[in-house]
Amino acid sequence: MTDPKRLRVLLGDHPGTKALKSGEVASSRVAFDFADYTPTNKGFKPMVRQQAFDVSEMALVTYLMARDHGKPMVLLPATVMGRFAHASALYNAERGRLTVADLASKRVGIRSFTTTSGAWLRGILANDHGVDLDGIEWITYEDPHVAEYRDTTTRAPAGKTILQMLIDGEIDVALGETSSDPRLKPLFADPDAEARAWYAKHGVIPINHVVVVSQALNDGDPETVREVYRLLKEAKAHAPATTPDTTPFGLAAMRPALELIIAYAAQQKLISRGFAVEELFSDLTRGLA
């Protein structure tokens, strides 16, 4: 009996990956050597820039941008993290009430302009609330994962952190953040109600993190790619189900969210054009279900 093929793998700790990372879900054909990055998103840059892993969790917008620049990665129809975005827009209530309608000319902080949570939130603000994204001064703290992207935002001073700048009044809003600080309140007064209304309108759970494989693995060992997908799907089945499903698998289930984030990313000039959903997959991974 041959030894299993060992793969370099980056996967965070999620309900749908727990059984795989614990060994409860396993395979005689492949074995996973898990990389240790905390938080997991610290591993996205090495995957994009050096193809550091055979299988990798990946922020969806980072993948769209990587695909736009011809990076050798292939999307699996597998979601490991999805969530509504409305609760992760914060302002400092000690400095006065702020609403979505007040964002014009404000200073808005975000970890990187290219984060997936940021792209979802900007899409919501622009398309559902009429916010002029170009009228905002964007303050960022990290480089994009995709080196080729030309970042025109204002970089925060070295050593500054996004929530401390919000507390100190150096920015007006922080996107993509949560906090238990009582001074920091959600920009949407009732984010849960806003999320329910948005879902009723669009029928989409925002997908944040997906799984990709290297182009080399996709092209050179399709059976291993199929086995990786089978394991991911089995691990998801061990996690508590959610209604609606926050981690859809399969192209058909993922299509509504993919179509919407592609439109948002193109609108925000994160990618050079709108892709067809099918373009995000290979001939192999497009058919996985």
C-alpha positions in Angstrom: 0.0 0.0 0.0 1.4 3.4 -1.0 1.8 6.2 1.5 -0.7 9.1 1.2 0.3 12.1 -0.8 1.3 14.9 1.6 0.0 18.3 0.8 1.0 21.7 2.2 -2.3 23.2 3.5 -3.5 26.5 4.9 -6.9 26.2 6.6 -8.2 28.3 9.5 -10.3 27.0 12.4 -13.9 27.1 11.3 -16.9 24.9 12.1 -16.6 23.4 8.6 -12.9 22.6 8.9 -12.8 21.3 12.5 -13.3 17.7 11.6 -10.6 17.8 9.0 -8.1 19.5 11.2 -8.8 17.2 14.1 -8.3 14.1 12.0 -11.9 13.0 12.4 -12.3 13.3 8.7 -9.3 11.7 7.0 -8.1 9.9 3.8 -5.9 7.0 2.9 -4.9 8.9 -0.3 -3.9 12.3 0.9 -2.5 13.7 4.2 -2.5 17.4 5.2 0.5 19.2 6.6 -1.2 22.3 8.1 0.7 25.6 8.1 0.4 27.7 11.2 -0.6 31.3 10.5 -2.4 33.4 13.1 -4.6 34.9 11.9 -5.1 32.7 8.9 -5.1 35.7 6.5 -1.4 36.2 7.2 -0.9 33.2 4.9 -2.8 34.6 1.9 0.1 36.8 0.7 2.6 33.9 0.6 0.1 31.8 -1.3 -0.6 34.6 -3.9 3.0 35.7 -4.3 5.0 32.5 -3.8 2.4 29.7 -4.2 3.4 28.5 -0.7 0.7 25.9 -0.4 -1.0 23.1 -2.4 -4.3 23.9 -0.8 -5.2 27.2 0.7 -8.0 29.1 2.3 -8.3 32.4 0.5 -10.2 35.6 0.8 -12.6 35.7 -2.1 -11.7 39.2 -3.3 -8.0 38.3 -3.1 -8.7 35.4 -5.3 -10.6 37.6 -7.8 -7.6 39.9 -8.0 -5.2 37.1 -8.2 -7.2 35.6 -11.1 -7.2 39.0 -12.8 -3.4 39.0 -12.6 -2.9 35.5 -13.8 -1.7 34.0 -10.5 -1.4 30.1 -10.7 -4.3 29.2 -8.4 -7.7 27.6 -9.1 -10.9 28.0 -7.1 -12.6 25.0 -5.6 -16.4 25.4 -5.2 -16.0 25.4 -1.4 -16.8 28.1 1.1 -15.3 28.0 4.6 -16.5 31.4 5.9 -19.5 33.5 5.0 -21.3 36.2 7.1 -23.3 39.3 6.8 -21.2 42.5 6.8 -23.5 45.1 8.3 -22.3 44.7 11.9 -18.6 45.3 11.1 -18.9 49.1 10.3 -18.2 51.1 13.5 -18.1 54.7 14.6 -17.2 56.4 17.9 -20.5 57.5 19.5 -18.7 59.7 22.0 -18.0 62.0 19.1 -21.6 62.3 18.0 -24.1 60.2 16.1 -23.0 59.1 12.7 -25.2 57.4 10.0 -24.6 56.1 6.6 -26.0 59.3 5.1 -23.1 61.2 6.8 -20.2 59.4 5.1 -19.5 62.0 2.5 -16.0 63.5 3.0 -15.4 61.3 6.1 -12.2 59.5 6.9 -12.9 55.7 6.8 -10.3 53.2 8.0 -10.0 49.7 6.7 -7.2 47.1 7.2 -6.6 47.0 3.4 -8.7 48.5 0.7 -8.7 45.0 -0.9 -10.2 43.1 2.0 -13.3 41.0 1.1 -15.3 42.3 4.0 -14.5 45.9 2.8 -15.6 45.1 -0.7 -18.9 43.7 0.5 -19.5 46.7 2.8 -18.6 49.3 0.1 -20.9 47.5 -2.4 -23.7 47.6 0.1 -23.1 51.3 0.9 -22.9 52.3 -2.7 -25.6 50.2 -4.2 -28.2 50.0 -1.4 -27.6 53.3 0.3 -26.3 55.6 -2.5 -23.0 56.4 -0.9 -20.4 58.0 -3.2 -17.3 55.9 -2.5 -15.1 58.4 -4.3 -16.1 61.1 -1.8 -14.6 59.2 1.1 -10.9 59.4 2.3 -9.8 55.8 2.7 -7.2 55.2 5.4 -5.4 51.8 5.2 -2.9 49.9 7.3 -1.7 46.9 5.2 -0.5 46.2 1.7 -2.8 44.3 -0.7 -2.1 40.6 -1.0 -1.7 41.0 -4.7 1.4 43.0 -5.3 0.4 44.3 -8.7 -2.6 46.2 -7.4 -2.0 50.0 -7.4 -3.2 51.2 -4.0 -4.1 54.9 -4.0 -5.5 55.1 -0.5 -3.9 57.1 2.4 -1.6 55.0 4.5 -2.1 55.3 8.3 1.1 56.4 10.1 3.4 53.6 11.2 2.4 52.1 14.5 -1.2 53.3 14.4 -4.0 50.8 14.7 -7.5 51.2 13.2 -9.6 51.0 16.4 -7.3 53.3 18.4 -7.5 55.8 15.6 -11.3 55.5 15.7 -11.3 56.1 19.5 -8.9 59.0 19.1 -11.0 60.7 16.4 -8.3 60.3 13.7 -10.8 58.4 11.6 -14.6 58.7 11.6 -15.5 55.1 10.7 -13.8 51.7 10.7 -15.0 49.0 8.2 -14.5 45.3 8.7 -14.0 45.5 12.5 -15.8 44.5 15.6 -15.2 45.7 19.2 -16.7 45.3 22.7 -15.6 48.9 23.5 -18.9 50.6 24.6 -17.9 53.8 22.8 -17.8 52.1 19.4 -21.3 51.6 17.9 -22.4 50.0 14.6 -22.9 52.5 11.8 -26.1 50.7 10.9 -28.3 51.3 14.0 -29.8 47.8 13.8 -27.3 45.7 11.8 -29.3 42.5 12.2 -32.4 44.0 10.8 -30.4 45.6 8.0 -28.8 42.2 7.2 -32.2 40.5 7.1 -33.6 43.1 4.8 -30.6 42.9 2.6 -30.8 39.1 2.4 -34.5 39.4 1.5 -33.6 41.7 -1.3 -30.6 39.9 -2.7 -30.9 36.3 -1.6 -27.1 36.3 -0.9 -25.0 35.4 2.2 -21.7 37.3 1.6 -18.9 34.8 1.0 -15.7 35.8 2.7 -13.3 32.9 2.5 -13.1 30.1 -0.1 -10.6 27.3 -0.8 -8.1 27.3 -3.7 -5.6 24.8 -5.0 -2.3 25.5 -6.8 -2.4 25.4 -10.6 0.3 22.7 -10.5 -1.9 20.4 -8.4 -5.0 21.1 -10.5 -3.2 20.3 -13.7 -0.9 17.5 -12.5 -3.1 15.5 -10.1 -6.8 15.9 -10.7 -7.7 12.8 -8.6 -6.0 14.5 -5.5 -8.0 17.7 -6.2 -11.2 15.6 -6.2 -10.2 13.9 -3.0 -9.4 17.3 -1.3 -12.8 18.6 -2.3 -14.5 15.4 -1.0 -12.7 15.8 2.4 -13.7 19.4 2.6 -17.3 18.6 1.9 -17.4 15.7 4.4 -15.9 18.0 7.1 -18.6 20.5 6.4 -21.2 17.8 6.9 -19.8 17.4 10.5 -20.5 21.0 11.3 -23.8 22.4 12.6 -26.1 23.4 9.7 -27.1 27.0 9.3 -30.2 28.4 7.7 -29.5 30.1 5.3 -26.3 28.2 4.5 -23.3 30.4 5.3 -20.8 28.1 3.7 -22.2 27.0 0.3 -20.5 24.3 -1.7 -20.9 23.8 -5.5 -20.9 26.3 -8.3 -24.7 26.6 -8.4 -25.0 27.3 -4.6 -22.2 29.8 -4.7 -23.2 31.6 -7.9 -25.5 34.3 -6.5 -22.7 35.5 -4.1 -20.0 35.2 -6.7 -22.0 37.2 -9.3 -22.6 40.0 -6.8 -19.0 40.3 -5.4 -17.6 40.2 -9.0 -19.9 43.1 -9.8 -18.9 45.0 -6.6 -15.1 44.3 -7.2 -15.3 45.6 -10.8 -17.3 48.6 -9.7 -14.6 49.4 -7.1 -11.8 48.8 -9.7 -10.3 46.0 -7.7 -10.4 43.9 -10.9 -10.1 45.1 -14.5 -13.4 43.6 -15.7 -16.3 41.5 -14.6 -15.7 37.8 -14.8 -18.3 35.2 -15.7 -18.6 32.9 -12.7 -17.4 29.9 -14.8 -14.1 31.7 -15.4 -13.1 31.4 -11.8 -12.9 27.7 -12.0 -10.9 25.2 -14.0 -12.6 22.5 -16.2 -11.9 20.2 -13.3 -13.2 22.2 -10.4 -16.2 23.7 -12.2 -17.8 20.3 -12.2 -17.3 19.4 -8.6 -20.5 19.3 -6.6 
